[in-house]
Amino acid sequence: MIPIARPQMGDEEKERVWDAMASGSLAQGPRVREFEEAFAAYIGVEHAVATSSGTTALHLALLGHGIGPGDEVITVSFTFIASANSILYTGARPVLVDISERDYCIDPDLIEAAITPRTRAIMPVSLYGQPADMEAIAEIADRHGLAVVEDACQAHGAAIGDRRSGSWGAGTFSFYPTKNMTTGEGGMLTTDDGELAGRVRLLREHGMQVRYHHDIVGYNFRMTDIGASIGLAQLPKLERNNERRRAIAARYDADLRGVITPSPRPGVTHVYHQYTIRVNQRDAFADALRERGVGTGIYYPIPVHRQKPFEALGYGDVSLPVTDALTREVLSIPVHPTLSDDEVAAVVAAVNETANELGPIETTVAGA
Ligand SMILES: *Cc1c(COP(=O)(O)O)cnc(C)c1O
């Protein structure tokens, strides 16, 4: 079976983790600092604050902006649950907007209609490794005095022109093992806003700058030096790995038939956290690929507004036609950098045979 993800751990990771263990610095220490500096430089921002996960980075980004009960944050339903949950954690209300069929990210044309006097922030999700339309979103946010928190948890190294995801407003990253780089568990907030970074640092560590002097009520959302050691070994390999992902994607773009392949917006660097196609009879398609030895993933089988806690909050009736249609059609196929050329050829053959069997996709987006 060709798996949908295959995390890579090499000798650099082992050596760095061993050094951290031998040093006795296990929790947040000098390696976390070093990783923050290296990651900030890579993204092209002034500040990076390491956290225990992508979820806690999102949560802290919102708290750092002072977002809380009575506030609204605009985001999407077509995402991992953490985007919307992080808004709920603060007591604010997620306002779910539909996505664009072009990039599967928030549709900028729908944002202004969702803005109310309570809106405090826009949280676009740069899904599958493609930056959301950050320029249009930042312009709308500026015009309405809103914060931008980019959920870049799938977009390490993605860019629009030469500007990387994570450099508009605040960006948040996840280092979960299946992401384009990992620390085991871990996350990062990136920003040029020094005051925001300072508040997030305080919130991350129980509101403590001077040991056992707590200025505010904070959390323990720290990364460990063990995790940072893995991250320091992974970061220098990210560009090469992303290039390999892009080369595999180009091969799929050229050779797949009978399915809808991604079409990145012009000028965008897509880093293919997932290579997601749209297929006819999705569940049967996934079963047929498994029988042909190809693992797949569905991201995500249930959109946020149809998850139980959100239905209980009254989101069940929100009308998100593109989200609902794509939820039925999307299927991600292996695109990770450890795939051999033979494996890539096997994936192409399996997808094309299956599409031939089940028939080509006709989109189910209403009105499309
Ligand atoms: C992975 C992911 C997160 C959460 O990251 P964790 O590190 O698992 O907490 C948030 N949003 C998106 C879009 C993700 O893919």
The ligand as a MOL file (V3000), in Angstrom:
LIG
                    3D

  0  0  0     0  0            999 V3000
M  V30 BEGIN CTAB
M  V30 COUNTS 15 15 0 0 0
M  V30 BEGIN ATOM
M  V30 1 C -3.2950 20.4980 11.3840 0
M  V30 2 C -4.2010 21.6500 11.3210 0
M  V30 3 C -4.5210 22.4230 12.4520 0
M  V30 4 C -4.1520 22.0650 13.8590 0
M  V30 5 O -2.8650 21.6970 14.0900 0
M  V30 6 P -2.5060 20.7360 15.3240 0
M  V30 7 O -1.0280 20.8760 15.3850 0
M  V30 8 O -2.9480 19.3660 14.9570 0
M  V30 9 O -3.1720 21.2650 16.5350 0
M  V30 10 C -5.3070 23.5470 12.2740 0
M  V30 11 N -5.7940 23.8900 11.0780 0
M  V30 12 C -5.5410 23.1640 9.9700 0
M  V30 13 C -6.1010 23.6150 8.6630 0
M  V30 14 C -4.7600 22.0100 10.0630 0
M  V30 15 O -4.5310 21.2810 8.9660 0
M  V30 END ATOM
M  V30 BEGIN BOND
M  V30 1 1 1 2
M  V30 2 1 2 3
M  V30 3 2 2 14
M  V30 4 1 3 4
M  V30 5 2 3 10
M  V30 6 1 4 5
M  V30 7 1 5 6
M  V30 8 2 6 7
M  V30 9 1 6 8
M  V30 10 1 6 9
M  V30 11 1 10 11
M  V30 12 2 11 12
M  V30 13 1 12 13
M  V30 14 1 12 14
M  V30 15 1 14 15
M  V30 END BOND
M  V30 END CTAB
M  END
